[in-house]
Amino acid sequence: MEKTYEVSATQIEEAERKIRSIGGTLENGKFYVKGVKGTYSIGGSLITINVESKPFLASWGMIESELDKFFTN
């Protein structure tokens, strides 16, 4: 699943802080948090997130909803 959002620098910093605060990792355009693994790229005011795998019990809709909630406030 791939999603692109228009974001501010503050939103990027908050996302990084939040991921690390719950034990997730971000490195070289890759992320892992609570069983969700993927890649991301930032270009100007856009971030593209590609979720490659997720926990079995989490639906793709749930993952998308969480991303939307965070990046569209």
Steps between C-alpha positions, in 0.01 A plus 500: 500500500642838402376841616627851434429796727576870492674571830685766694845459653329499840284200402809311384682572826193397703466174304867416558472581871181296542638195319816500711306559824309173452811298413488532122797561273568733208815462294603559139144545374370191680276473806375236738245560775276253683522238226445746215795515261562709193682782328455874478635784291476874553513748214422864567169509683400144408558175684432168331454203728504146365381242755645164401383280786273516803384279784250235392219637718538859378301571185637712218209737565609539862857583397377751241263659751781550753723659236215727386423607858859594564587675174174677416437708816 
